[in-house]
Amino acid sequence: MEKINKDEVISELVRTIKFDPPPKDIGGTFITRPGIKFYIHSTDKMLHDEYMSKLWNYNNEIYTNLTYKEFQDRMISFLISREFKPEPKDNDAFFREILDLKIRKWDVLKPLFGATIPDECNKLEFGPYTLYKIEKSNSDTIEELPDHLRAYMNDEINMTTMFDSLTNIFIAVTIENRSGDRAAELSEEKFNQFEIIMKYLIGEHPIFDVRIESKDSWKETYAVCHEDGAFHNNSQRSAPFSQIDMSTPFFTENEVTKWIWNKIDAVRLTDMESRILAAIMWVGKGINDVDHSNKFIQYMFALESLFTYQKRGELVSPSIANQISEFSAFVLKESSEERKGIVRMVKNLYGTRSAIAHGRSHSISNEELNDACNLVRSLVDMLIKNEELKHFSEFTDLLKWVDEKKFS
């Protein structure tokens, strides 16, 4: 957060607000409140927004707990109440009043597409996420909801709005906040995180996909031959063809998926846990990307997030390619020949990554994409499941382990 003198910024903000009869070329913004009308000229609008944004960001608690619009409305009402001549003590009281607002728990829900829950199970929990099966025609699915959600769903207007979404599966996250609108804004990062994790877990699959935003549409492509007019048309649906049962052991009992759901909302992670989780997120983002070069780079970012380091006291780091290939080989393989194969593959992949970074290559083969993606996924599996590796909390633990393997 930028350090500012809030009293000075509020004074500058007031100077951008005009009460005189507006000129014809105002091109700005009119603001109306009961009994008062004022405007911000187009020449002052950028400054006005800058000052308002600085004040919104002045205190992290306020920034986190109010939307920009909510803060703006409160600030305008405050200035009106002080006839646009607030004293420093008034400014202090304004910010104190916001901080005194009660923090409450909000369940933020969104429709979930591509997922299903069996009839005998109306709720599933995955770390900070809860999946609900809510059917308008089945009152049992509503009666089994928590009290606050059941009360919401029993309102006919709310029920109608929710079931415009063409799915009966909803995903919820709980956000503690002073404002419901800000809770909804902050939930977007959590929902995006869920989609990325699902991309990682499902992988590149032709018919399965789990999304929070519906993209249910058909893309039509037509190819017509120059010589004889022969044509070919292709219809491609952008939404998932099939639904995934989220109650299967793969999502609920698998060691890797359980690890992800447990760690994704952890307050504190070890160095190795942070590295593994970063790699998972990079792979998920890569799978979600349609551009092959971007996909590949994100897979390589995942690999780098696992194994890049600089020893304390060293002015020059060892070659990143050597470093990553060596760690990959020792984590994945036991025999010398198998390790040499991993080293060759990683160095080849890193050569492609360097070529892309320096603008020398734009064509990525499917084999390279698959090798990079599968390599990271295999490493993540080993680091989570291997009885020896899973207990390492710091990267230095892994470094020592590899050194012992090399010289044993």
N, C-alpha and C positions, 0 to 999 in steps of 0.2 A: 504493500500500500504506500502511495506517495504521501510524504509528510507535508502537510499544509497548515497554514494559519486559517482555521475555519472562519473566524470573524472577518478577516480580510476578504476571503472568497465569497462569503455571504454578501458583503458590501458591494463587491464587483458584480455579483449576480443581480442585486437590486438595480444597479445602474443600467442593466440591459432591458429592464421592464419600463414601458412608456405608458403614460395616461393621457397625453395630449390627443386631440383629434388626429386620427391616423392619416398619413399622406396617401395619395392615390396609388403610389408605387410601393405600398407596404411590403407585399410579397412575403410576409412573415406569418406569424401565428397569433390569432385572437384567443384570449382566455377569458371566460365568463364565469363569475361566481355570483350568488344572490346579492344584488345591489351594487355590483362593481364590474367594470369591464376594462381590460387593459390589453396591450399587445406587445409583441416582440418583433421588431423590424427585421427584415431579412438580413441586413448588414450586421445585426447583433445576434442572430439565431445561433450561429456556430459557437460564439463565445458563451452565450447563455447555456447551451447544452454542455459545453466543456466545464463550466463552473458547477453546474448541477451534478455532472458525473463525478467531479472531484469530491464534492460533498457526500455523494452516495458511497464513494470508496474511502471516505475519511476514517471510518470505523469498520473493521472487518465484521463485527457482529451485525452491524446494520446492513452492510453489503450482502451478507449471507442470508439475512432474514427478511429482507424486503425486496420486491422487484423495483426496477428503476422507476416505473410509472407510479407505484405506491409511494416511493420516497418523494418523487416529484410532486405528487398531489399533496402530500403532507407538508412539504416545504412551502408550496404556494399558499396553502391554508394558514400556515404559521406566519408567513410574511403579511398576509392580509390582516390577521389578528393583531399584528404589531404595527399596522399602518405603514408597512415597508420601512420601518425605522427601528429594527430590533437592536437591543443592547447585548453586549457579550453574555450577561447573565441569562438573557432570554434564549440566546443560542444554546447555552449549556443545558437549559431546561428542556429545549426542544429535543436534543439528542438523548437526554436522560429519559424522557417520556417514551421514546421508541425502545430503548433498552429495557424499560420496565414492562414491555408487553410480554405476556405469558408465552413461553415456548410450549407448543402442543405437538402431539403425534398425528401425522397425516398418512393414511394409506393412499398412495397414488396408483391408479389402475389404468391399464391400457389393453386393448384387444391383442391377442396373440394368434398369429396365423401359422399354419403348418404343424401345429402340435395338437395332441389330443390326450385326454385322460379317460380311463375306462369308467364304465357306469358305476361300479362299486366304490369308486374313489373320486370325491368331489374337490379334493385339495391336495396339492403336493408342494413341498418346500425344498428349495435349493439355495442354501446359504441365505442371503438377504432377500431372495425372491420367493414369492408364493404364487402358485398357479391355482386359479379357481375355475371350476366348471360351473357355469351359471346358465340355466336353461329357463327361458320364459315360460315354457309349457310344463316345467317340472318344479313344483313348489318346494320339493325336498331339497333341491340344490340351493334354494334361497334360504330356507329355514336353517340350514347347517352353516351359514355364514356367521362371522362375528357380529355382535349386536349392531355396531355402527354401520357395517356394510349392509346388513339385512334391512335396517331402517331406511337406508338410502335406496335400496333396490325395490322396496315396497311402494315407493313413489312412482306412479304410472308414467310421469314425464321422464324421470330418470331411466326407468326401465326401457321405454321406447327409444330414447337416445342411445343407450348402450347397445341395443340389439339392432341398430342400423349397421353395425360393423360386420355382419355376416359370419360371425364366429361365436362359439359359446365358451371359449377359453380366454381367461383374462389373467394378466400378470400384474402383480402388485409389489411395490416396495414401500417400506415405511421410512418417512422422513420426519425428523424432529425440527420444527421451525415455527417462527412467530406468524408466518403468513402461508395460507394455502396456495396462493398463486406462486410464491417463491419456492415452495415445496415442489410444486409441479415442474417448475423450471429446473431445479436441481436434480429431479428424478431422471431427466433426460440422459445425463451422463451414466446413471446406473442402468437404464434400459439399453443404451448403446453398448455398454459393457456386456450385458447378457447376450445380445445378438452376436458380438464378437466371439464370446466363449462358445456359443452354439456353433458358429462357423468352424471354430477349431475342432470341436468334438465330432461334428458331422463330416467335415472335410469337403472336398470337391465332389459333390454328389449330384447326379443328373436329375433326380426327381424329389429329393428331400431338401427342405429349407425351412428354417423357423425364423419368422420375422415379427416384429412388433408393429411395423407400419405395413399396411396392405399395399401390395403392388400387383394386384390381380388384374392383369390385362394381357391381351394377345398382341404380338408384334408380327405384322405381315411383311414378308419380303418377296419380291418378284424378280426373276431373272429371265430376260428375253434375248434369244440368240440373234446376232446381226445377220448371219447368212440365210437361215431358213425360217426365222420367226418362232422356232421352238421355245417353249417357256417352261419355267419351273417356279413354283411358289412354295414358300416355307412359312408355316405358322408356328410361332414359338410363344409359349405362355411364360410370363415373367413371374408368376406366382408358383408355389410348390404344387406338384401334381398329387403328392401323397402326404398324408399326415403321419407324424412320428408319435408313437406312444411314449410319453414322457415318464411312465411308471416302470419301464423296463429296467432290469438290473444295470444295463449300460449307463443309465443316467443316475441311478440311485445307489448302486452298490459297487460299481467299478472303482478300483483304488485311485486311479488318476482323476476321474470326475469328482469323487468325494473330496479329494485333496483340493481341487479347484474351488468347489463350493465352500469349503471350510476356510480357505485362505483369501478369497476374493474380497471379503469385508472385514478382514482381521485388522485390529487397531495397530498392531506392530508386527512386522515381518522380519525374519532374519535376512542377512545378505543373500544367501542362496535362495530362499523363498522369493525374494524380490526379483532376482534374476530369472528364476523359472517362470514366475507369473508374467514378467515383461516379455519373455520369449513366447509364451502362449498367446498374449494379446497381439504381438506382432504377426504371428502366423495367422491368427483369426482375421486381422485386417488385410493381410495379403490374400487370403482366400476370398475375401469379400471384394477385392479389387478386380476390375476387368482387364486392365492393361498389364500385359505380360512383364514388361520391364519393372513396373511398380510392384507387382506381385513378388518378383524375384528379389528386388532390393529389400522388401519388407521381411522376406524369409531370411535374408542374410543379416538384417538388423537383429532378428531373433537369435541367430547364431552368435552374433557379436555380444548381445546382451548377456548370454550365458558365460562366455569365456574370456572377454577382454579384461585386461588388468595391467597395472604398471607396478612393479616391485618398488617398495619404498627405498629411496636413495639412488635409484637408477635414473640417469639423465636421458637415456635412450631406451625406448621399449623394444622388445624383440619384435620381429616381423609379425604382424597380426595374423597373416595367413599361416605362418608356422605355428604360432601360438594356438590358434583355433583348431587347426588340423590335428595337432598333437593331443590336445585335450579330448577332442571328439574320438580319436582312435583309441585312447586308453579307457575312456568311459564305455565305449560300445563293444570293443573286441578284446579277446584274450591272447590270440596267437600273433606272432610277429608279422606273418604274411597278411593276415586280415587287417591288422593295423596299418600296414603299408598301403593297402587298398583304400582305406578310409582317408589317409593322408593325401593320396593322389586325388581322390574325388573332391575333397574340401579345397585343395589348392586350385583345382580346375574351376570350381564354382567361384572361388574368390577372384580368380583371373577374370571371369565374366563380370563379376560385380565391379571390379576396378575399371574394366572397359566401359561399362555403362556410366559409371561415375565421371569418367573423363570424356564422354561423348563419342567413344570409338565403336560402340556396339548398341544396336537397338533390337536385334532379333534374338529372342530367347526361345530355345526349343522346349517342347513339352517334357523331354527327358530331364533337362536342367531344372525346370520348375518342380517336377516330381522328386528329383534327388534332393533339392534344397529343402522342400517341405517335409519330406519323409525323414530326412536326417535330423531336423530339429525335433520332430515329434518322437523319434526314437530316443534322442538324448533326454527329452523331458520325461519320457516313460522310465528310463533308467535312473535318472536323478530322484524320481519320486518313489520308485518301487524297489530299487536295489537295496538289500538289507544293510550294506555298508555305506553306500552313498547317501541314503535318505537321512542319515543322522548328522550330516555335515551342515553346520549353521553358517559358517563363514567361508568365503572363497579361499582363504588361506588353508583351510582344512583340505579342500580339494587339491590345491596346489601341492601341498605336502604329500598327499596320497599319490598323485601322478609322479612326483619326483622319486618316491620310494619304488613305484612300479618300474620306472626307467632304469634305476640303478640296482635293482634287486637281481 
